[in-house]
Every structure is written in C-alpha cells, then in structure tokens.
Amino acid sequence: MSQKQKIVEVELKNGKSSKAIATGNNAAWICICKRKVPLMGRTGLSDRLVDGFRVDCPDCQSSYHVLPDGKDHGPVLKVIQV
C-alpha cells in the first residue's frame, strides 16, 4: 500500500499562506526565501512548540513548526512560520 499524501497550509507571519505536502507526520515545503531545496519537518507536541522540532531554513534562518492534528506526533495539520 502506498503512502497517502495530502496538501496542507503553511501559515506565514506576514498573514499570507502557502502550501506544503504531507505524508503521515512529515511535511515538505518551499521557504519564503524561495530556496530551491524544500524544507522538511515532522510534527511535535500538540499543546506547545518545542525547539527540537523547529525547522530553520539554512539560507534565510526563517523558522517553522509542523503542527499535529489532535495528538502528539500525529498526522500533519499545518505548518506555521514562527
């Protein structure tokens, strides 16, 4: 059985949004700096942001968190820029 992929929202600090692709608790998206290689991250805790799960762009240092849907390390709900 193949892994199901879904499109999720990336919420940016400037109020705009973008899209990410998610499979299970992993997501990939293009940074706001238009880095050619996608960023990748996985979900962390459902009730707070934890630095160990933060994704920092190596080109522009923008930071993101992949938020789970309902439970710790659950499927991806969305990605937020912090």
C-alpha positions as YAML, in Angstrom:
chain: A
units: angstrom
residues:
- id: 1
  name: MET
  ca: [0.00, 0.00, 0.00]
- id: 2
  name: SER
  ca: [1.41, 3.41, -0.92]
- id: 3
  name: GLN
  ca: [1.63, 6.33, 1.49]
- id: 4
  name: LYS
  ca: [-1.18, 8.86, 1.19]
- id: 5
  name: GLN
  ca: [-0.03, 12.42, 0.51]
- id: 6
  name: LYS
  ca: [-2.13, 15.50, 1.26]
- id: 7
  name: ILE
  ca: [-1.78, 19.23, 0.73]
- id: 8
  name: VAL
  ca: [-1.71, 21.32, 3.92]
- id: 9
  name: GLU
  ca: [-1.48, 25.03, 4.60]
- id: 10
  name: VAL
  ca: [1.70, 26.90, 5.50]
- id: 11
  name: GLU
  ca: [0.77, 29.96, 7.60]
- id: 12
  name: LEU
  ca: [3.29, 32.76, 7.15]
- id: 13
  name: LYS
  ca: [4.00, 35.56, 9.66]
- id: 14
  name: ASN
  ca: [3.02, 38.20, 7.12]
- id: 15
  name: GLY
  ca: [-0.55, 36.86, 7.05]
- id: 16
  name: LYS
  ca: [-0.22, 35.13, 3.70]
- id: 17
  name: SER
  ca: [-0.24, 31.39, 3.18]
- id: 18
  name: SER
  ca: [1.44, 28.78, 1.05]
- id: 19
  name: LYS
  ca: [1.15, 25.02, 0.60]
- id: 20
  name: ALA
  ca: [3.08, 22.02, 1.88]
- id: 21
  name: ILE
  ca: [2.87, 18.34, 1.03]
- id: 22
  name: ALA
  ca: [2.39, 15.98, 3.97]
- id: 23
  name: THR
  ca: [2.63, 12.24, 4.49]
- id: 24
  name: GLY
  ca: [1.84, 10.92, 7.96]
- id: 25
  name: ASN
  ca: [3.65, 13.17, 10.45]
- id: 26
  name: ASN
  ca: [6.12, 14.58, 7.88]
- id: 27
  name: ALA
  ca: [5.81, 17.65, 5.66]
- id: 28
  name: ALA
  ca: [7.87, 19.39, 2.98]
- id: 29
  name: TRP
  ca: [7.51, 22.98, 1.72]
- id: 30
  name: ILE
  ca: [9.38, 25.80, -0.01]
- id: 31
  name: CYS
  ca: [10.67, 28.53, 2.31]
- id: 32
  name: ILE
  ca: [9.55, 32.13, 1.86]
- id: 33
  name: CYS
  ca: [13.06, 32.93, 0.56]
- id: 34
  name: LYS
  ca: [12.35, 30.62, -2.42]
- id: 35
  name: ARG
  ca: [15.20, 28.25, -1.54]
- id: 36
  name: LYS
  ca: [15.46, 25.69, -4.33]
- id: 37
  name: VAL
  ca: [15.56, 22.70, -1.98]
- id: 38
  name: PRO
  ca: [12.40, 22.13, 0.11]
- id: 39
  name: LEU
  ca: [12.46, 22.22, 3.89]
- id: 40
  name: MET
  ca: [11.29, 19.07, 5.67]
- id: 41
  name: GLY
  ca: [9.95, 18.59, 9.17]
- id: 42
  name: ARG
  ca: [7.83, 16.38, 11.37]
- id: 43
  name: THR
  ca: [5.16, 17.01, 13.92]
- id: 44
  name: GLY
  ca: [5.94, 17.53, 17.58]
- id: 45
  name: LEU
  ca: [3.73, 18.10, 20.59]
- id: 46
  name: SER
  ca: [0.10, 19.12, 20.20]
- id: 47
  name: ASP
  ca: [-0.02, 21.63, 23.09]
- id: 48
  name: ARG
  ca: [3.21, 23.61, 22.64]
- id: 49
  name: LEU
  ca: [6.08, 24.38, 20.27]
- id: 50
  name: VAL
  ca: [9.32, 22.61, 21.12]
- id: 51
  name: ASP
  ca: [12.69, 23.77, 19.75]
- id: 52
  name: GLY
  ca: [13.71, 20.19, 18.98]
- id: 53
  name: PHE
  ca: [11.01, 20.09, 16.30]
- id: 54
  name: ARG
  ca: [11.66, 23.57, 14.84]
- id: 55
  name: VAL
  ca: [12.84, 23.70, 11.22]
- id: 56
  name: ASP
  ca: [15.23, 26.55, 10.37]
- id: 57
  name: CYS
  ca: [15.98, 27.50, 6.78]
- id: 58
  name: PRO
  ca: [19.74, 27.31, 6.23]
- id: 59
  name: ASP
  ca: [19.56, 30.14, 3.66]
- id: 60
  name: CYS
  ca: [17.50, 32.83, 5.43]
- id: 61
  name: GLN
  ca: [17.07, 31.49, 9.00]
- id: 62
  name: SER
  ca: [13.24, 31.61, 8.84]
- id: 63
  name: SER
  ca: [11.80, 29.18, 11.40]
- id: 64
  name: TYR
  ca: [8.83, 26.85, 11.06]
- id: 65
  name: HIS
  ca: [6.92, 24.26, 13.10]
- id: 66
  name: VAL
  ca: [4.87, 21.37, 11.74]
- id: 67
  name: LEU
  ca: [1.69, 21.15, 13.84]
- id: 68
  name: PRO
  ca: [-0.01, 17.80, 14.51]
- id: 69
  name: ASP
  ca: [-3.72, 17.17, 14.11]
- id: 70
  name: GLY
  ca: [-5.05, 16.33, 17.56]
- id: 71
  name: LYS
  ca: [-2.29, 14.34, 19.24]
- id: 72
  name: ASP
  ca: [1.46, 14.46, 19.87]
- id: 73
  name: HIS
  ca: [3.42, 13.42, 16.77]
- id: 74
  name: GLY
  ca: [0.13, 12.86, 14.92]
- id: 75
  name: PRO
  ca: [-0.59, 13.48, 11.27]
- id: 76
  name: VAL
  ca: [0.21, 16.94, 9.92]
- id: 77
  name: LEU
  ca: [-2.46, 19.61, 10.40]
- id: 78
  name: LYS
  ca: [-0.44, 22.57, 9.04]
- id: 79
  name: VAL
  ca: [2.94, 24.27, 9.02]
- id: 80
  name: ILE
  ca: [3.45, 27.67, 10.68]
- id: 81
  name: GLN
  ca: [6.24, 30.19, 10.33]
- id: 82
  name: VAL
  ca: [7.34, 31.43, 13.77]
...
